[in-house]
């Protein structure tokens, strides 16, 4: 049962990163993207290429988590690797961009790591 809960959390984190991909790659200059990242249209226009690059990386993180989920038991190290990457990126983002990233990204990843670790 605990493993199922951990995998559900991993799937939700993957979905979150797909959502971030969409915001950063496709909605950066749209109202939803401007609101989510508290950007002005001018700043968004200047940073759209950087945001798209970040979005692509978020997509790779989501793909890694999905890969780990699809791999079943053999996917445990894959999930742990990508969750740790997400947690570290979240700490960096919280320190350099916005503190809310710590709660949106790092805390869920850290909780998922703990839940998966308890299953070992």
VMD Tcl script that builds the backbone (N, CA, C; Angstrom):
set m [mol new atoms 360]
animate dup $m
set s [atomselect $m all]
$s set {name element resname resid chain x y z} {
  {N N UNK 1 A 0.825 -1.207 0.000}
  {CA C UNK 1 A 0.000 0.000 0.000}
  {C C UNK 1 A 0.863 1.264 0.000}
  {N N UNK 2 A 1.939 1.250 0.816}
  {CA C UNK 2 A 2.823 2.406 0.885}
  {C C UNK 2 A 3.494 2.693 -0.441}
  {N N UNK 3 A 3.841 1.613 -1.160}
  {CA C UNK 3 A 4.481 1.776 -2.460}
  {C C UNK 3 A 3.516 2.436 -3.446}
  {N N UNK 4 A 2.234 2.070 -3.363}
  {CA C UNK 4 A 1.217 2.673 -4.226}
  {C C UNK 4 A 1.098 4.168 -3.940}
  {N N UNK 5 A 1.089 4.535 -2.681}
  {CA C UNK 5 A 0.999 5.957 -2.309}
  {C C UNK 5 A 2.215 6.713 -2.836}
  {N N UNK 6 A 3.399 6.120 -2.697}
  {CA C UNK 6 A 4.620 6.752 -3.202}
  {C C UNK 6 A 4.541 6.926 -4.714}
  {N N UNK 7 A 4.072 5.906 -5.422}
  {CA C UNK 7 A 3.981 6.004 -6.870}
  {C C UNK 7 A 2.930 7.018 -7.316}
  {N N UNK 8 A 1.855 7.143 -6.573}
  {CA C UNK 8 A 0.856 8.168 -6.884}
  {C C UNK 8 A 1.485 9.556 -6.735}
  {N N UNK 9 A 2.254 9.748 -5.674}
  {CA C UNK 9 A 2.927 11.034 -5.472}
  {C C UNK 9 A 3.934 11.284 -6.592}
  {N N UNK 10 A 4.681 10.261 -6.987}
  {CA C UNK 10 A 5.633 10.406 -8.096}
  {C C UNK 10 A 4.888 10.806 -9.373}
  {N N UNK 11 A 3.753 10.171 -9.644}
  {CA C UNK 11 A 2.961 10.506 -10.832}
  {C C UNK 11 A 2.461 11.951 -10.769}
  {N N UNK 12 A 2.037 12.391 -9.593}
  {CA C UNK 12 A 1.576 13.779 -9.447}
  {C C UNK 12 A 2.720 14.762 -9.669}
  {N N UNK 13 A 3.903 14.418 -9.189}
  {CA C UNK 13 A 5.073 15.279 -9.404}
  {C C UNK 13 A 5.412 15.327 -10.888}
  {N N UNK 14 A 5.309 14.196 -11.571}
  {CA C UNK 14 A 5.547 14.172 -13.018}
  {C C UNK 14 A 4.542 15.081 -13.728}
  {N N UNK 15 A 3.276 14.993 -13.339}
  {CA C UNK 15 A 2.255 15.862 -13.936}
  {C C UNK 15 A 2.542 17.336 -13.669}
  {N N UNK 16 A 3.001 17.639 -12.468}
  {CA C UNK 16 A 3.372 19.014 -12.132}
  {C C UNK 16 A 4.450 19.521 -13.087}
  {N N UNK 17 A 5.429 18.676 -13.372}
  {CA C UNK 17 A 6.515 19.109 -14.249}
  {C C UNK 17 A 6.078 19.201 -15.706}
  {N N UNK 18 A 5.108 18.420 -16.107}
  {CA C UNK 18 A 4.520 18.598 -17.438}
  {C C UNK 18 A 3.791 19.943 -17.482}
  {N N UNK 19 A 3.073 20.265 -16.426}
  {CA C UNK 19 A 2.377 21.550 -16.346}
  {C C UNK 19 A 3.376 22.712 -16.402}
  {N N UNK 20 A 4.485 22.578 -15.679}
  {CA C UNK 20 A 5.513 23.629 -15.722}
  {C C UNK 20 A 6.080 23.738 -17.131}
  {N N UNK 21 A 6.292 22.595 -17.793}
  {CA C UNK 21 A 6.751 22.608 -19.186}
  {C C UNK 21 A 5.797 23.428 -20.046}
  {N N UNK 22 A 4.507 23.168 -19.918}
  {CA C UNK 22 A 3.508 23.890 -20.720}
  {C C UNK 22 A 3.553 25.384 -20.410}
  {N N UNK 23 A 3.618 25.729 -19.137}
  {CA C UNK 23 A 3.690 27.145 -18.766}
  {C C UNK 23 A 4.924 27.817 -19.354}
  {N N UNK 24 A 6.066 27.168 -19.233}
  {CA C UNK 24 A 7.317 27.798 -19.649}
  {C C UNK 24 A 7.533 27.770 -21.166}
  {N N UNK 25 A 7.069 26.721 -21.826}
  {CA C UNK 25 A 7.321 26.611 -23.263}
  {C C UNK 25 A 6.226 27.238 -24.130}
  {N N UNK 26 A 4.985 27.155 -23.664}
  {CA C UNK 26 A 3.875 27.555 -24.529}
  {C C UNK 26 A 3.041 28.709 -23.992}
  {N N UNK 27 A 3.045 28.923 -22.694}
  {CA C UNK 27 A 2.182 29.963 -22.108}
  {C C UNK 27 A 2.971 31.097 -21.460}
  {N N UNK 28 A 4.268 31.121 -21.663}
  {CA C UNK 28 A 5.135 32.093 -21.000}
  {C C UNK 28 A 4.658 33.529 -21.193}
  {N N UNK 29 A 4.246 33.868 -22.403}
  {CA C UNK 29 A 3.825 35.239 -22.699}
  {C C UNK 29 A 2.309 35.418 -22.665}
  {N N UNK 30 A 1.600 34.372 -22.312}
  {CA C UNK 30 A 0.137 34.415 -22.214}
  {C C UNK 30 A -0.247 34.775 -20.774}
  {N N UNK 31 A -1.504 35.164 -20.549}
  {CA C UNK 31 A -1.922 35.559 -19.192}
  {C C UNK 31 A -1.615 34.511 -18.115}
  {N N UNK 32 A -1.820 33.234 -18.404}
  {CA C UNK 32 A -1.558 32.197 -17.396}
  {C C UNK 32 A -0.080 32.150 -17.023}
  {N N UNK 33 A 0.789 32.243 -18.018}
  {CA C UNK 33 A 2.230 32.238 -17.762}
  {C C UNK 33 A 2.691 33.495 -17.046}
  {N N UNK 34 A 2.161 34.631 -17.468}
  {CA C UNK 34 A 2.524 35.901 -16.815}
  {C C UNK 34 A 2.127 35.880 -15.339}
  {N N UNK 35 A 0.922 35.365 -15.069}
  {CA C UNK 35 A 0.442 35.274 -13.684}
  {C C UNK 35 A 1.285 34.305 -12.864}
  {N N UNK 36 A 1.526 33.125 -13.415}
  {CA C UNK 36 A 2.239 32.080 -12.667}
  {C C UNK 36 A 3.633 32.526 -12.256}
  {N N UNK 37 A 4.288 33.278 -13.128}
  {CA C UNK 37 A 5.669 33.672 -12.849}
  {C C UNK 37 A 5.810 35.153 -12.525}
  {N N UNK 38 A 4.670 35.816 -12.338}
  {CA C UNK 38 A 4.647 37.237 -11.967}
  {C C UNK 38 A 5.530 38.074 -12.889}
  {N N UNK 39 A 5.343 37.850 -14.173}
  {CA C UNK 39 A 6.116 38.555 -15.193}
  {C C UNK 39 A 5.298 39.667 -15.822}
  {N N UNK 40 A 5.996 40.627 -16.363}
  {CA C UNK 40 A 5.369 41.625 -17.223}
  {C C UNK 40 A 5.484 41.114 -18.657}
  {N N UNK 41 A 4.630 41.598 -19.551}
  {CA C UNK 41 A 4.764 41.177 -20.958}
  {C C UNK 41 A 6.151 41.497 -21.537}
  {N N UNK 42 A 6.703 42.607 -21.126}
  {CA C UNK 42 A 8.023 43.010 -21.632}
  {C C UNK 42 A 9.117 42.040 -21.164}
  {N N UNK 43 A 9.104 41.727 -19.888}
  {CA C UNK 43 A 10.105 40.798 -19.343}
  {C C UNK 43 A 9.917 39.405 -19.948}
  {N N UNK 44 A 8.673 38.988 -20.114}
  {CA C UNK 44 A 8.406 37.675 -20.704}
  {C C UNK 44 A 8.929 37.605 -22.135}
  {N N UNK 45 A 8.764 38.670 -22.881}
  {CA C UNK 45 A 9.254 38.678 -24.258}
  {C C UNK 45 A 10.773 38.550 -24.305}
  {N N UNK 46 A 11.440 39.207 -23.373}
  {CA C UNK 46 A 12.906 39.157 -23.329}
  {C C UNK 46 A 13.437 37.795 -22.862}
  {N N UNK 47 A 12.655 37.078 -22.078}
  {CA C UNK 47 A 13.154 35.838 -21.461}
  {C C UNK 47 A 12.505 34.572 -22.023}
  {N N UNK 48 A 11.717 34.687 -23.076}
  {CA C UNK 48 A 10.957 33.528 -23.553}
  {C C UNK 48 A 11.826 32.365 -23.999}
  {N N UNK 49 A 12.979 32.621 -24.590}
  {CA C UNK 49 A 13.856 31.536 -25.029}
  {C C UNK 49 A 14.434 30.810 -23.812}
  {N N UNK 50 A 14.818 31.557 -22.806}
  {CA C UNK 50 A 15.324 30.940 -21.571}
  {C C UNK 50 A 14.231 30.110 -20.897}
  {N N UNK 51 A 13.026 30.646 -20.874}
  {CA C UNK 51 A 11.908 29.927 -20.260}
  {C C UNK 51 A 11.611 28.636 -21.014}
  {N N UNK 52 A 11.652 28.688 -22.328}
  {CA C UNK 52 A 11.403 27.480 -23.119}
  {C C UNK 52 A 12.461 26.420 -22.822}
  {N N UNK 53 A 13.693 26.844 -22.652}
  {CA C UNK 53 A 14.772 25.927 -22.294}
  {C C UNK 53 A 14.500 25.286 -20.935}
  {N N UNK 54 A 14.093 26.100 -19.963}
  {CA C UNK 54 A 13.735 25.568 -18.643}
  {C C UNK 54 A 12.570 24.598 -18.749}
  {N N UNK 55 A 11.596 24.935 -19.553}
  {CA C UNK 55 A 10.441 24.064 -19.748}
  {C C UNK 55 A 10.840 22.711 -20.288}
  {N N UNK 56 A 11.758 22.720 -21.242}
  {CA C UNK 56 A 12.232 21.460 -21.808}
  {C C UNK 56 A 12.888 20.602 -20.728}
  {N N UNK 57 A 13.694 21.208 -19.884}
  {CA C UNK 57 A 14.323 20.463 -18.781}
  {C C UNK 57 A 13.259 19.889 -17.835}
  {N N UNK 58 A 12.224 20.652 -17.562}
  {CA C UNK 58 A 11.143 20.134 -16.721}
  {C C UNK 58 A 10.467 18.941 -17.386}
  {N N UNK 59 A 10.348 18.979 -18.691}
  {CA C UNK 59 A 9.799 17.843 -19.420}
  {C C UNK 59 A 10.670 16.603 -19.275}
  {N N UNK 60 A 11.985 16.796 -19.309}
  {CA C UNK 60 A 12.889 15.657 -19.119}
  {C C UNK 60 A 12.763 15.078 -17.715}
  {N N UNK 61 A 12.568 15.938 -16.720}
  {CA C UNK 61 A 12.366 15.439 -15.347}
  {C C UNK 61 A 11.083 14.612 -15.265}
  {N N UNK 62 A 10.030 15.105 -15.881}
  {CA C UNK 62 A 8.761 14.364 -15.899}
  {C C UNK 62 A 8.935 13.033 -16.618}
  {N N UNK 63 A 9.638 13.050 -17.758}
  {CA C UNK 63 A 9.863 11.814 -18.519}
  {C C UNK 63 A 10.645 10.799 -17.697}
  {N N UNK 64 A 11.613 11.274 -16.938}
  {CA C UNK 64 A 12.388 10.370 -16.091}
  {C C UNK 64 A 11.523 9.721 -15.021}
  {N N UNK 65 A 10.629 10.494 -14.425}
  {CA C UNK 65 A 9.734 9.931 -13.409}
  {C C UNK 65 A 8.776 8.915 -14.025}
  {N N UNK 66 A 8.257 9.230 -15.203}
  {CA C UNK 66 A 7.365 8.290 -15.891}
  {C C UNK 66 A 8.130 7.010 -16.240}
  {N N UNK 67 A 9.347 7.154 -16.712}
  {CA C UNK 67 A 10.193 5.997 -17.010}
  {C C UNK 67 A 10.336 5.122 -15.769}
  {N N UNK 68 A 10.616 5.750 -14.631}
  {CA C UNK 68 A 10.741 5.005 -13.385}
  {C C UNK 68 A 9.453 4.300 -13.001}
  {N N UNK 69 A 8.327 4.948 -13.212}
  {CA C UNK 69 A 7.034 4.326 -12.893}
  {C C UNK 69 A 6.752 3.135 -13.798}
  {N N UNK 70 A 7.015 3.295 -15.091}
  {CA C UNK 70 A 6.737 2.241 -16.057}
  {C C UNK 70 A 7.657 1.029 -15.838}
  {N N UNK 71 A 8.845 1.266 -15.333}
  {CA C UNK 71 A 9.818 0.190 -15.133}
  {C C UNK 71 A 9.475 -0.725 -13.965}
  {N N UNK 72 A 8.438 -0.379 -13.208}
  {CA C UNK 72 A 8.040 -1.221 -12.073}
  {C C UNK 72 A 9.089 -1.217 -10.968}
  {N N UNK 73 A 9.330 -2.380 -10.375}
  {CA C UNK 73 A 10.298 -2.475 -9.272}
  {C C UNK 73 A 11.694 -2.038 -9.697}
  {N N UNK 74 A 12.056 -2.336 -10.924}
  {CA C UNK 74 A 13.372 -1.944 -11.430}
  {C C UNK 74 A 13.503 -0.426 -11.566}
  {N N UNK 75 A 12.389 0.289 -11.513}
  {CA C UNK 75 A 12.406 1.735 -11.671}
  {C C UNK 75 A 12.701 2.517 -10.403}
  {N N UNK 76 A 12.834 1.822 -9.289}
  {CA C UNK 76 A 13.083 2.534 -8.028}
  {C C UNK 76 A 14.297 3.455 -8.097}
  {N N UNK 77 A 15.466 2.982 -8.545}
  {CA C UNK 77 A 16.607 3.905 -8.604}
  {C C UNK 77 A 16.392 5.054 -9.589}
  {N N UNK 78 A 15.641 4.806 -10.641}
  {CA C UNK 78 A 15.352 5.860 -11.619}
  {C C UNK 78 A 14.500 6.939 -10.964}
  {N N UNK 79 A 13.449 6.522 -10.274}
  {CA C UNK 79 A 12.574 7.489 -9.591}
  {C C UNK 79 A 13.366 8.271 -8.547}
  {N N UNK 80 A 14.186 7.568 -7.768}
  {CA C UNK 80 A 14.969 8.253 -6.735}
  {C C UNK 80 A 15.916 9.281 -7.356}
  {N N UNK 81 A 16.578 8.901 -8.439}
  {CA C UNK 81 A 17.497 9.828 -9.102}
  {C C UNK 81 A 16.781 11.104 -9.540}
  {N N UNK 82 A 15.667 10.952 -10.256}
  {CA C UNK 82 A 14.973 12.129 -10.769}
  {C C UNK 82 A 14.335 12.953 -9.655}
  {N N UNK 83 A 13.851 12.303 -8.612}
  {CA C UNK 83 A 13.299 13.049 -7.473}
  {C C UNK 83 A 14.376 13.860 -6.769}
  {N N UNK 84 A 15.558 13.289 -6.619}
  {CA C UNK 84 A 16.660 14.036 -5.993}
  {C C UNK 84 A 17.060 15.211 -6.885}
  {N N UNK 85 A 17.091 15.002 -8.195}
  {CA C UNK 85 A 17.378 16.113 -9.113}
  {C C UNK 85 A 16.356 17.234 -8.941}
  {N N UNK 86 A 15.088 16.863 -8.848}
  {CA C UNK 86 A 14.022 17.851 -8.671}
  {C C UNK 86 A 14.178 18.581 -7.341}
  {N N UNK 87 A 14.474 17.848 -6.285}
  {CA C UNK 87 A 14.641 18.468 -4.960}
  {C C UNK 87 A 15.800 19.456 -4.968}
  {N N UNK 88 A 16.922 19.067 -5.561}
  {CA C UNK 88 A 18.088 19.959 -5.618}
  {C C UNK 88 A 17.771 21.192 -6.462}
  {N N UNK 89 A 17.128 20.998 -7.607}
  {CA C UNK 89 A 16.748 22.133 -8.447}
  {C C UNK 89 A 15.788 23.055 -7.699}
  {N N UNK 90 A 14.899 22.476 -6.902}
  {CA C UNK 90 A 13.970 23.279 -6.115}
  {C C UNK 90 A 14.667 24.110 -5.053}
  {N N UNK 91 A 15.664 23.531 -4.402}
  {CA C UNK 91 A 16.440 24.290 -3.401}
  {C C UNK 91 A 17.149 25.447 -4.089}
  {N N UNK 92 A 17.765 25.177 -5.227}
  {CA C UNK 92 A 18.454 26.235 -5.965}
  {C C UNK 92 A 17.470 27.319 -6.407}
  {N N UNK 93 A 16.331 26.891 -6.938}
  {CA C UNK 93 A 15.326 27.857 -7.370}
  {C C UNK 93 A 14.799 28.700 -6.217}
  {N N UNK 94 A 14.607 28.071 -5.064}
  {CA C UNK 94 A 14.129 28.811 -3.895}
  {C C UNK 94 A 15.177 29.823 -3.427}
  {N N UNK 95 A 16.444 29.453 -3.543}
  {CA C UNK 95 A 17.515 30.348 -3.102}
  {C C UNK 95 A 17.762 31.487 -4.082}
  {N N UNK 96 A 17.486 31.255 -5.364}
  {CA C UNK 96 A 17.850 32.256 -6.373}
  {C C UNK 96 A 16.672 32.952 -7.045}
  {N N UNK 97 A 15.496 32.332 -7.036}
  {CA C UNK 97 A 14.373 32.908 -7.788}
  {C C UNK 97 A 13.189 33.244 -6.883}
  {N N UNK 98 A 12.575 32.227 -6.283}
  {CA C UNK 98 A 11.382 32.455 -5.465}
  {C C UNK 98 A 11.280 31.361 -4.404}
  {N N UNK 99 A 11.051 31.773 -3.187}
  {CA C UNK 99 A 10.970 30.830 -2.075}
  {C C UNK 99 A 9.865 29.793 -2.258}
  {N N UNK 100 A 8.788 30.161 -2.957}
  {CA C UNK 100 A 7.662 29.241 -3.136}
  {C C UNK 100 A 8.072 27.968 -3.874}
  {N N UNK 101 A 9.154 28.030 -4.639}
  {CA C UNK 101 A 9.633 26.850 -5.362}
  {C C UNK 101 A 9.989 25.733 -4.385}
  {N N UNK 102 A 10.466 26.110 -3.214}
  {CA C UNK 102 A 10.807 25.118 -2.190}
  {C C UNK 102 A 9.584 24.274 -1.835}
  {N N UNK 103 A 8.437 24.907 -1.728}
  {CA C UNK 103 A 7.213 24.208 -1.325}
  {C C UNK 103 A 6.540 23.491 -2.506}
  {N N UNK 104 A 6.674 24.062 -3.685}
  {CA C UNK 104 A 6.036 23.478 -4.867}
  {C C UNK 104 A 6.835 22.290 -5.398}
  {N N UNK 105 A 8.151 22.381 -5.325}
  {CA C UNK 105 A 9.004 21.406 -5.973}
  {C C UNK 105 A 9.774 20.530 -4.986}
  {N N UNK 106 A 10.492 21.144 -4.060}
  {CA C UNK 106 A 11.386 20.382 -3.194}
  {C C UNK 106 A 10.630 19.537 -2.182}
  {N N UNK 107 A 9.665 20.100 -1.499}
  {CA C UNK 107 A 8.964 19.345 -0.454}
  {C C UNK 107 A 8.273 18.097 -1.008}
  {N N UNK 108 A 7.488 18.208 -2.101}
  {CA C UNK 108 A 6.877 16.977 -2.620}
  {C C UNK 108 A 7.912 15.930 -3.048}
  {N N UNK 109 A 9.000 16.376 -3.688}
  {CA C UNK 109 A 10.036 15.435 -4.111}
  {C C UNK 109 A 10.680 14.761 -2.908}
  {N N UNK 110 A 10.949 15.532 -1.874}
  {CA C UNK 110 A 11.556 14.989 -0.662}
  {C C UNK 110 A 10.621 13.986 0.018}
  {N N UNK 111 A 9.347 14.303 0.082}
  {CA C UNK 111 A 8.364 13.375 0.671}
  {C C UNK 111 A 8.316 12.085 -0.138}
  {N N UNK 112 A 8.318 12.195 -1.467}
  {CA C UNK 112 A 8.297 11.002 -2.317}
  {C C UNK 112 A 9.552 10.160 -2.116}
  {N N UNK 113 A 10.706 10.814 -1.980}
  {CA C UNK 113 A 11.953 10.070 -1.713}
  {C C UNK 113 A 11.828 9.298 -0.415}
  {N N UNK 114 A 11.323 9.943 0.624}
  {CA C UNK 114 A 11.165 9.265 1.921}
  {C C UNK 114 A 10.219 8.081 1.789}
  {N N UNK 115 A 9.075 8.282 1.123}
  {CA C UNK 115 A 8.114 7.189 0.958}
  {C C UNK 115 A 8.715 6.026 0.168}
  {N N UNK 116 A 9.466 6.335 -0.877}
  {CA C UNK 116 A 10.116 5.267 -1.651}
  {C C UNK 116 A 11.201 4.595 -0.828}
  {N N UNK 117 A 11.974 5.374 -0.096}
  {CA C UNK 117 A 13.059 4.836 0.726}
  {C C UNK 117 A 12.508 3.888 1.795}
  {N N UNK 118 A 11.359 4.201 2.344}
  {CA C UNK 118 A 10.759 3.342 3.367}
  {C C UNK 118 A 10.337 1.989 2.781}
  {N N UNK 119 A 10.194 1.919 1.469}
  {CA C UNK 119 A 9.796 0.677 0.811}
  {C C UNK 119 A 10.974 -0.255 0.546}
  {N N UNK 120 A 12.183 0.257 0.658}
  {CA C UNK 120 A 13.383 -0.549 0.362}
  {C C UNK 120 A 13.571 -1.616 1.414}
}
mol reanalyze $m
mol bondsrecalc $m
mol representation Tube
mol addrep $m
